[in-house]
Structure formats: C-alpha cells, structure tokens
Amino acid sequence: MAKIKIVAYQIAEKIDILKFKDTKPAELIYFDPTIESELFYQIYKEQYISVYKYGIVCFFNIKPDQTERFLKLIYPFALTRIDWELIKEFDVETYSHGIKFSFNKLEIGYPESEIIKLIMLNVAQSLTLDYYSLQAKILYNDVNLHSESLEKFQKLNVSNKELKRIIGKVLSIKNRLITNLYILDASPGTYQNEKLQTLDLGLKENLNMYKRSDTLHSELLVIREQLELFNDIVDHELDVKLEIIIIGLIVFEIFNTLIEYII
C-alpha cells in the first residue's frame, strides 16, 4: 500500500481557469467546456493537480516544492484574493483491498485517474464549505453586535446602506453555494458509473458535507431574517424622522402665514 496525501488550498473566491488553461502548465486530462468549472492535470504517474473556478487548487501526491511553484503560477489568475488561505488535508491509501473509509482517510485499490479526480473534487468541495461557513460566522458576529446594541441602547447604530450591503453578502454566499457545490446532487462524471456514485456518496458522508451544508443554510437564513428585521426598524426610524420634518415644515409655514396675517 502507498500512503498519499491530498492537500487543497483556498486561495481566492474565484480563479479565472479559462485564462490559466491557456498557459498550459501541465498535461490537461480533463476539462468540461459545458460547465467550465475544473481543470484536472497529470504531472507524472499518480501525481495530479486540480484547479477549480471557486478559488481552490488541490494537489495529489505532489511534493511541497512542486506545490509552491504551481501556486506561484496560478496566483496571477486568482480573482478576489482572500485575506488568509485555508488548507485542507486528506489521506489516501492506494493498492488496498477495496474501498474503505475511516476518519479523514480513504483506502482504494488501483488509483485510476477518474477515482482520484473525484476524491480531489470532494476534498475541494469540503474546503469551500469550510470557507463559506467561516464567512457566515463572521457575518453572524457582525449581526450579533447590532443585536446587543439594540438590546442595550434600544436603537440600531447601523445605516440602511450598511444593512443592505450585509444582506447582499448573505445572498451572494447562498448563490455561490448553489452554483459551486454538488452536495445534494451527484458530482459531475458519476451519473452513469455505479462505482463512482458509491464513492461519491461515501466521500460526502465521510467529510460530513450533508450536515455541514444544512447547518450553513440554516445559519444564513437566521442571519438574513435578523437583517431584514433590522432593515424594517431602520426604515421605520427614517419614516418617523421624515414625518417629523414634514410636520415641522407645515408648522413653520403656518407660523409664517400667521405672522404675515397679523402684520
């Protein structure tokens, strides 16, 4: 048996894989032009690299110095770089007797490229789920600060514009999850292959992707509901201020009219 490590890096929210593809950094053995979401390269025998449009680069059996060189090649094509890079590792043992899952580890038989590609895809999907879960927690902390302010001072210290920005961020995360993740659907390339379908389902279970996805969607729903409530409060405060201004203008006009009448 050979023990091999998969390492995935989230380097950006998006990678321009079409432009990167034109640089021909290695032998490209898979690219689906209908979805344009993944580049799968073979470096040497049983050495692979996958690049995903949602900002992840995944390495199978690649040495650290090779990894560093490849990342330097791809950085210029990374759009919306993130402040910190997330890393996820997953262990694979090849030439085992059949498929066997354990914690953060998978045993397989002969390492066919299709099998390796599917494992790397699921590790990448798991990592991007980690990234968006972290984004949701940051948003939740921001919203919670406004909740505490409302409880303590009976007012929101946030503008209508800022609330709409945060709501937009929540919707953006939800849209990216729908566009980029295949958690509820079979992964591309597995539809007519029972062996790959079984492996795909097993990987999703092993990486706890179903539960984590449900939790993330629930958290985003709670955040959005809170933000919409805050937005209603801010809109009401603006309406009250506007009414006071209008009443003040009316009183002023009446006062001026009375003064003119008396004079």
TINU-560558 format. One record per residue: x, y, z of N, C-alpha, C in turn; residue in three letters; residue number from 1. Coordinates in pm, whole numbers, plus 50000, padded with zeros to 5 digits. Atoms other than C-alpha are relative to their C-alpha. Layout:
<sites>
    n.X    n.Y    n.Z   ca.X   ca.Y   ca.Z    c.X    c.Y    c.Z  type  seq
      X      Y      Z      X      Y      Z      X      Y      Z   ALA  NUM
...
</sites>
This chain:
<sites>
    n.X    n.Y    n.Z   ca.X   ca.Y   ca.Z    c.X    c.Y    c.Z  type  seq
  50084  49880  50000  50000  50000  50000  50087  50125  50000   MET    1
  49929  49872  50003  50109  50356  49931  49915  50105  50069   ALA    2
  50071  49895  49929  50012  50639  50165  50026  50134  49931   LYS    3
  49990  49876  50078  49940  50958  49975  49912  50107  50065   ILE    4
  50074  49889  49940  49824  51298  50093  49943  50092  49892   LYS    5
  50063  49896  50081  49577  51529  49923  50001  50128  50081   ILE    6
  49999  49869  49934  49624  51896  50008  49928  50100  49910   VAL    7
  50078  49900  50075  49372  52161  49899  50020  50138  50062   ALA    8
  49980  49862  49957  49424  52538  49919  49887  50088  49945   TYR    9
  50096  49897  50045  49152  52803  49907  50080  50130  49995   GLN   10
  49914  49882  50015  49349  53097  49765  49921  50125  49961   ILE   11
  50080  49887  50045  49066  53318  49634  49854  49958  49996   ALA   12
  50141  50035  50018  48691  53337  49586  49974  49951  49858   GLU   13
  50018  50043  50139  48738  53277  49215  50136  49994  49930   LYS   14
  49881  50010  50085  49008  53165  48970  49954  50001  49854   ILE   15
  50032  49995  50143  48996  53251  48601  50065  49878  49933   ASP   16
  49939  50125  50048  49051  52892  48489  50015  49997  49847   ILE   17
  49987  49999  50146  48998  52968  48119  50131  50065  49957   LEU   18
  49873  49935  50032  49289  53210  48107  50118  49917  50048   LYS   19
  49891  50084  49949  49501  52982  48324  50020  49879  49909   PHE   20
  49993  50116  50091  49421  52690  48093  50087  50031  49878   LYS   21
  49923  49961  50119  49577  52884  47804  50150  50000  50025   ASP   22
  49856  50000  49970  49914  52889  47986  50061  49861  49986   THR   23
  49957  50140  50016  49934  52506  47955  50113  49964  50098   LYS   24
  49895  50027  49901  50125  52448  48282  50037  49853  50013   PRO   25
  49974  50143  49991  50098  52068  48256  49904  49929  49905   ALA   26
  50088  50077  50089  49916  51787  48074  49857  50003  50053   GLU   27
  50141  49989  49961  49544  51863  48091  49927  49873  49956   LEU   28
  50068  50125  50036  49350  51535  48107  49849  50008  50021   ILE   29
  50146  49984  49989  49004  51669  48197  49964  50148  50005   TYR   30
  50062  49866  49996  48810  51988  48122  49866  49989  49929   PHE   31
  50133  50005  50059  48436  52009  48062  49961  50140  49955   ASP   32
  50031  49866  50050  48364  52310  47836  49856  50042  50023   PRO   33
  50141  49964  49978  47991  52293  47919  49978  50066  50136   THR   34
  50015  49938  49868  48042  52389  48284  50120  50087  50039   ILE   35
  49880  49916  49980  48397  52536  48280  50030  50026  50147   GLU   36
  49981  49982  49856  48449  52473  48649  50127  49935  50054   SER   37
  49889  50078  49946  48752  52245  48677  50104  49969  49892   GLU   38
  49888  50046  50083  49095  52177  48526  50070  49887  50077   LEU   39
  49937  50114  49935  49250  51837  48601  50126  49962  49924   PHE   40
  49870  50022  50065  49621  51795  48528  50068  49876  50056   TYR   41
  49911  50106  49955  49851  51497  48542  50143  50051  49987   GLN   42
  49862  49952  50001  50209  51587  48637  50093  49886  49961   ILE   43
  49928  50124  50032  50376  51245  48647  49906  49885  50034   TYR   44
  50084  50114  49966  50246  50895  48711  49951  50013  50144   LYS   45
  50065  49993  49868  50000  50909  49003  50030  50132  50072   GLU   46
  49989  49865  49946  50059  51283  49052  49903  50090  49924   GLN   47
  50106  49921  50064  49765  51514  48987  49980  50134  50071   TYR   48
  50037  49869  49945  49659  51876  49034  49866  50040  49938   ILE   49
  50128  49948  50048  49305  52013  49009  49988  50147  50037   SER   50
  50024  49857  49978  49213  52380  48974  49850  50024  49981   VAL   51
  50144  49979  50004  48856  52490  49049  49967  50149  49993   TYR   52
  50034  49860  50023  48685  52811  48946  49962  50073  50128   LYS   53
  50040  49936  49874  48565  52874  49304  50119  50021  50094   TYR   54
  49885  49951  49924  48919  52956  49416  50087  49896  50067   GLY   55
  49926  50107  49931  49065  52618  49514  50097  49931  49904   ILE   56
  49902  50081  50071  49378  52436  49400  50027  49877  50087   VAL   57
  49988  50124  49924  49408  52070  49503  50113  49914  49943   CYS   58
  49882  50075  50040  49721  51852  49496  49993  49856  50050   PHE   59
  49996  50142  49964  49750  51472  49494  50142  49949  49977   PHE   60
  49867  50060  50009  50089  51321  49573  50103  50097  49940   ASN   61
  49910  49897  50051  50271  51647  49498  50090  50049  50113   ILE   62
  49905  49957  49899  50585  51748  49686  49982  50149  50032   LYS   63
  50019  49860  49960  50586  52080  49879  50063  50102  49906   PRO   64
  49937  49904  50089  50834  52249  49644  49925  50011  49867   ASP   65
  50082  49997  50121  50622  52150  49341  49871  50078  50024   GLN   66
  50123  49929  49963  50313  52279  49519  50024  50150  49999   THR   67
  49968  49857  49991  50479  52613  49588  50019  50060  49861   GLU   68
  49977  49949  50136  50589  52653  49225  49868  50013  49923   ARG   69
  50127  49997  50073  50242  52572  49091  49911  50114  50052   PHE   70
  50080  49891  49943  50072  52814  49331  50047  50136  49949   LEU   71
  49947  49874  50054  50304  53091  49214  49954  50023  49856   LYS   72
  50049  49989  50138  50195  53017  48857  49855  50047  49995   LEU   73
  50145  49976  50007  49827  53043  48942  49956  50129  50071   ILE   74
  50039  49879  49926  49827  53347  49176  49956  50115  49909   TYR   75
  50044  49889  50086  49805  53599  48887  49858  49981  49943   PRO   76
  50133  50028  50054  49478  53431  48780  49895  49989  50110   PHE   77
  50092  50006  49886  49324  53438  49128  49927  50134  50014   ALA   78
  50082  49880  49989  49037  53686  49146  49940  50008  50141   LEU   79
  50052  49979  49863  48919  53835  49478  50078  49913  50099   THR   80
  49917  50074  49906  49210  53702  49683  49946  50016  50141   ARG   81
  50048  49994  49863  49116  53618  50040  50115  50039  50092   ILE   82
  49898  49949  49907  49297  53761  50343  50086  49889  50059   ASP   83
  49924  50113  49947  49403  53418  50465  49965  49877  49917   TRP   84
  50023  50121  50078  49444  53092  50278  49961  49886  50092   GLU   85
  50044  50117  49924  49255  52791  50407  50061  49875  49936   LEU   86
  49937  50123  50048  49413  52447  50379  49925  49879  50057   ILE   87
  50064  50124  49954  49255  52102  50399  50082  49881  49950   LYS   88
  49924  50119  50036  49437  51768  50402  49912  49875  50012   GLU   89
  50077  50124  49999  49300  51422  50331  50095  49888  49958   PHE   90
  49908  50111  50025  49482  51087  50337  49936  49893  49912   ASP   91
  50045  50108  50088  49452  50820  50068  50105  49890  50001   VAL   92
  49911  50117  50012  49600  50470  50075  49961  49925  49873   GLU   93
  50027  50067  50126  49629  50314  49731  50045  49853  50004   THR   94
  49969  50142  50013  49657  49948  49626  49956  49921  50123   TYR   95
  50059  50074  49889  49440  49838  49919  49900  49899  49944   SER   96
  50100  50098  50042  49178  49563  49911  49861  50064  50007   HIS   97
  50132  49937  50004  48868  49753  49806  49999  50138  50062   GLY   98
  50017  49864  49946  48728  50085  49927  49963  49991  50148   ILE   99
  50026  49998  49857  48736  50154  50300  50020  50142  50053   LYS  100
  49993  49865  49943  48661  50481  50482  50037  49994  50147   PHE  101
  49977  49974  49858  48798  50599  50814  50011  50151  50016   SER  102
  50001  49856  49976  48835  50941  50975  50102  50072  49912   PHE  103
  49915  49918  50087  48969  51183  50713  50097  49916  49918   ASN  104
  49911  50092  50071  49110  50887  50524  49918  49904  49914   LYS  105
  50066  50093  50091  49019  50658  50234  50101  49901  49945   LEU  106
  49919  50104  50062  49162  50328  50118  49934  49960  49868   GLU  107
  50051  50040  50131  49124  50240  49750  50093  49896  49939   ILE  108
  49914  50096  50071  49260  49982  49507  50093  50074  49906   GLY  109
  49914  49935  50098  49431  50089  49187  49957  50146  49983   TYR  110
  50036  49858  50006  49444  50473  49170  49971  50049  49857   PRO  111
  50041  49951  50132  49258  50533  48844  49980  50152  50006   GLU  112
  50008  49853  50003  49259  50898  48737  49858  50049  50031   SER  113
  50138  49958  49973  48876  50917  48749  49968  49995  50148   GLU  114
  50022  50013  49856  48874  50797  49108  50073  50111  50075   ILE  115
  49921  49894  49935  49150  51038  49211  49934  50137  49978   ILE  116
  50065  49873  50031  48972  51326  49037  49877  50021  50087   LYS  117
  50120  49991  49918  48651  51250  49226  50033  50025  50147   LEU  118
  49959  49978  49861  48829  51230  49562  50045  50145  50019   ILE  119
  49950  49862  49992  49005  51563  49497  49885  50100  49993   MET  120
  50116  49912  50012  48675  51722  49393  49927  50010  50133   LEU  121
  50072  49998  49872  48508  51621  49720  50079  50070  50110   ASN  122
  49917  49928  49902  48802  51746  49927  49989  50151  49975   VAL  123
  50013  49859  50036  48781  52079  49739  49862  50054  50041   ALA  124
  50135  49959  49961  48403  52093  49795  49991  50017  50151   GLN  125
  50001  49991  49854  48456  52029  50164  50072  50126  50048   SER  126
  49925  49881  49961  48713  52307  50185  49921  50128  49971   LEU  127
  50076  49879  50030  48493  52564  50010  49881  50013  50094   THR  128
  50106  49996  49899  48216  52466  50252  50055  50057  50130   LEU  129
  49933  49941  49883  48461  52544  50535  50011  50152  49985   ASP  130
  49979  49857  50025  48532  52882  50375  49870  50079  50018   TYR  131
  50126  49927  49990  48168  52985  50342  49940  49991  50140   TYR  132
  50043  50010  49861  48092  52857  50693  50070  50105  50085   SER  133
  49924  49896  49930  48366  53087  50820  49945  50138  49967   LEU  134
  50059  49872  50039  48219  53377  50620  49867  50023  50072   GLN  135
  50129  49989  49932  47877  53305  50774  50019  50035  50148   ALA  136
  49973  49972  49858  48025  53309  51126  50042  50146  50018   LYS  137
  49958  49859  49992  48187  53648  51058  49877  50090  49987   ILE  138
  50124  49923  50016  47852  53783  50934  49913  49992  50125   LEU  139
  50082  50019  49880  47674  53635  51236  50053  50084  50115   TYR  140
  49941  49918  49893  47918  53806  51474  49968  50148  49980   ASN  141
  50035  49861  50029  47856  54140  51300  49854  50029  50036   ASP  142
  50143  49984  49972  47479  54094  51323  49974  49995  50150   VAL  143
  50018  50015  49856  47506  53985  51687  50039  50128  50075   ASN  144
  49961  49872  49938  47687  54310  51773  49887  50101  49990   LEU  145
  50114  49908  50016  47392  54506  51632  49883  49959  50088   HIS  146
  50107  50049  49911  47150  54285  51829  50026  50044  50144   SER  147
  49964  49957  49865  47339  54360  52151  49982  50150  50017   GLU  148
  50019  49854  49996  47335  54732  52068  49852  50034  50012   SER  149
  50144  49976  49994  46959  54718  52014  49945  49968  50139   LEU  150
  50045  50040  49867  46910  54536  52345  50045  50100  50107   GLU  151
  49942  49913  49896  47135  54772  52541  49955  50145  49989   LYS  152
  50029  49858  50018  47054  55111  52388  49864  50026  49934   PHE  153
  50131  49989  50066  46713  55041  52224  50009  50075  49867   GLN  154
  49985  49940  50133  46850  55165  51894  50109  49927  49922   LYS  155
  49901  50063  50087  47049  55038  51598  50100  50104  49952   LEU  156
  49895  49910  50044  47380  55205  51528  50055  49951  49866   ASN  157
  49961  50048  50132  47385  55100  51163  49912  50067  49895   VAL  158
  50075  49932  50105  47281  55265  50839  49924  49900  49914   SER  159
  50078  50081  50093  47027  55135  50592  50091  49945  49889   ASN  160
  49907  50041  50105  47306  55119  50332  50087  49884  50046   LYS  161
  49915  50106  49946  47526  54902  50557  49921  49870  50013   GLU  162
  50083  50120  49989  47238  54662  50624  49980  49934  49865   LEU  163
  50021  50055  50134  47172  54623  50254  50129  49935  49948   LYS  164
  49872  50060  50041  47545  54553  50200  50015  49861  50060   ARG  165
  49987  50129  49933  47538  54271  50456  49899  49900  49944   ILE  166
  50101  50087  50060  47213  54130  50314  50049  49951  49864   ILE  167
  49944  50038  50130  47378  54133  49971  50108  49895  50014   GLY  168
  49894  50098  49975  47674  53941  50116  49940  49863  50029   LYS  169
  50068  50127  49968  47440  53674  50257  49946  49935  49874   VAL  170
  50057  50053  50125  47261  53635  49923  50110  49952  49906   LEU  171
  49887  50039  50085  47597  53620  49743  50055  49864  50042   SER  172
  49951  50128  49950  47714  53333  49965  49905  49888  49961   ILE  173
  50099  50102  50035  47388  53143  49908  50007  49967  49851   LYS  174
  49993  50023  50145  47416  53189  49531  50124  49920  49962   ASN  175
  49877  50073  50031  47777  53066  49528  49991  49855  50045   ARG  176
  50019  50137  49953  47682  52761  49733  49920  49919  49898   LEU  177
  50085  50069  50098  47410  52673  49483  50076  49974  49870   ILE  178
  49929  50010  50127  47638  52736  49185  50117  49902  50005   THR  179
  49872  50071  49995  47957  52568  49306  50000  49864  50068   ASN  180
  49997  50125  49923  47861  52281  49535  49904  49896  49942   LEU  181
  50082  50111  50050  47727  51939  49433  49960  49909  50116   TYR  182
  50023  50082  49881  47635  51824  49783  49871  49919  49987   ILE  183
  50127  50070  50012  47272  51735  49711  49988  49923  49869   LEU  184
  50002  50068  50130  47344  51621  49354  50125  49913  49985   ASP  185
  49882  50081  50031  47580  51361  49215  50107  50089  49937   ALA  186
  49891  49922  50056  47921  51504  49130  50012  49972  49850   SER  187
  49984  50020  50145  47997  51554  48758  50085  49876  49969   PRO  188
  49925  50118  50042  48114  51238  48584  49962  49871  50070   GLY  189
  50036  50120  49924  47943  50996  48824  49863  49943  49961   THR  190
  50140  50034  50026  47594  50975  48674  49981  49858  49947   TYR  191
  50018  50130  50063  47643  50656  48470  50104  49897  50045   GLN  192
  49897  50090  49948  47907  50488  48683  49967  49968  50146   ASN  193
  50045  50037  49865  47777  50300  48986  50114  50002  50101   GLU  194
  49884  50001  49911  48126  50259  49134  50035  50142  50046   LYS  195
  49969  49860  49966  48191  50635  49120  49889  50062  50083   LEU  196
  50112  49947  49922  47843  50713  49253  50012  49956  50146   GLN  197
  49984  50052  49863  47904  50491  49556  50114  50070  50073   THR  198
  49886  49930  49943  48242  50650  49615  49966  50145  50032   LEU  199
  50040  49861  49982  48094  50999  49576  49914  50015  50127   ASP  200
  50087  49995  49882  47822  50933  49836  50081  49973  50128   LEU  201
  49918  50032  49884  48076  50777  50072  50089  50116  50042   GLY  202
  49914  49884  49970  48308  51077  50047  49920  50112  50064   LEU  203
  50085  49895  49943  48024  51320  50117  49964  49969  50145   LYS  204
  50030  50041  49862  47930  51119  50426  50124  50011  50087   GLU  205
  49877  50000  49923  48290  51083  50540  50044  50141  50037   ASN  206
  49960  49860  49977  48353  51458  50509  49888  50081  50067   LEU  207
  50111  49938  49926  48022  51530  50688  49940  50119  49924   ASN  208
  50041  49887  50082  47914  51752  50399  49851  50028  50004   MET  209
  50145  49979  49996  47538  51697  50421  49959  50083  50123   TYR  210
  50035  49930  49876  47508  51808  50784  50057  50141  50002   LYS  211
  49937  49868  50000  47752  52096  50742  49929  50095  49904   ARG  212
  50072  49917  50096  47565  52220  50436  49866  50046  50056   SER  213
  50128  49963  49939  47230  52210  50618  50019  50106  50108   ASP  214
  49972  49903  49893  47382  52395  50914  50030  50137  49942   THR  215
  49964  49872  50062  47529  52663  50688  49877  50070  49943   LEU  216
  50122  49940  50057  47199  52720  50504  49909  50053  50112   HIS  217
  50081  49955  49887  47018  52745  50840  50056  50127  50061   SER  218
  49935  49881  49943  47272  52997  50972  49977  50122  49910   GLU  219
  50022  49890  50094  47238  53209  50657  49855  50049  50005   LEU  220
  50141  49963  49991  46859  53201  50689  49974  50084  50125   LEU  221
  50015  49925  49874  46875  53318  51053  50059  50140  49986   VAL  222
  49934  49869  50019  47120  53597  50961  49915  50090  49913   ILE  223
  50081  49918  50091  46902  53714  50674  49873  50049  50068   ARG  224
  50122  49959  49931  46587  53718  50889  50028  50112  50100   GLU  225
  49963  49894  49905  46764  53925  51156  50027  50132  49927   GLN  226
  49967  49881  50077  46896  54167  50894  49874  50066  49944   LEU  227
  50125  49944  50053  46551  54209  50739  49921  50069  50110   GLU  228
  50065  49936  49885  46410  54285  51087  50068  50133  50031   LEU  229
  49926  49876  49977  46686  54543  51141  49966  50103  49893   PHE  230
  50031  49909  50111  46611  54689  50800  49864  50065  50018   ASN  231
  50134  49946  49973  46243  54729  50894  50006  50107  50109   ASP  232
  49986  49903  49890  46344  54905  51216  50062  50131  49951   ILE  233
  49932  49881  50053  46581  55142  51034  49906  50077  49907   VAL  234
  50096  49934  50090  46317  55213  50766  49894  50073  50078   ASP  235
  50102  49935  49916  46062  55288  51038  50056  50127  50064   HIS  236
  49939  49881  49940  46304  55527  51211  50015  50112  49898   GLU  237
  49988  49900  50106  46366  55702  50880  49864  50061  49967   LEU  238
  50136  49950  50026  45990  55729  50821  49957  50097  50109   ASP  239
  50036  49912  49887  45941  55879  51168  50072  50134  49989   VAL  240
  49923  49876  50016  46220  56131  51108  49944  50086  49887   LYS  241
  50056  49928  50115  46070  56222  50771  49867  50065  50038   LEU  242
  50128  49944  49956  45726  56270  50929  50021  50122  50090   GLU  243
  49971  49887  49911  45875  56496  51197  50044  50122  49920   ILE  244
  49954  49890  50085  46049  56704  50930  49883  50064  49926   ILE  245
  50116  49948  50073  45727  56735  50729  49909  50079  50091   ILE  246
  50084  49928  49903  45528  56831  51038  50065  50132  50038   ILE  247
  49929  49877  49966  45797  57085  51128  49986  50104  49890   GLY  248
  50015  49907  50113  45778  57239  50779  49860  50057  49994   LEU  249
  50139  49953  50001  45399  57257  50798  49977  50103  50109   ILE  250
  50013  49906  49888  45414  57425  51141  50068  50132  49967   VAL  251
  49925  49880  50037  45674  57667  51008  49921  50086  49901   PHE  252
  50079  49926  50100  45455  57759  50710  49879  50065  50064   GLU  253
  50117  49943  49930  45151  57806  50937  50042  50121  50082   ILE  254
  49951  49890  49917  45355  58024  51171  50030  50124  49915   PHE  255
  49970  49889  50089  45480  58237  50882  49873  50066  49948   ASN  256
  50127  49946  50049  45126  58274  50750  49933  50086  50106   THR  257
  50060  49924  49890  45001  58387  51092  50072  50132  50021   LEU  258
  49921  49877  49982  45284  58640  51125  49963  50102  49892   ILE  259
  50035  49910  50111  45205  58782  50780  49861  50059  50016   GLU  260
  50138  49956  49980  44834  58799  50866  49993  50107  50108   TYR  261
  50002  49903  49887  44899  58979  51197  50063  50132  49957   ILE  262
  49932  49877  50043  45141  59226  51037  49916  50071  49896   ILE  263
</sites>
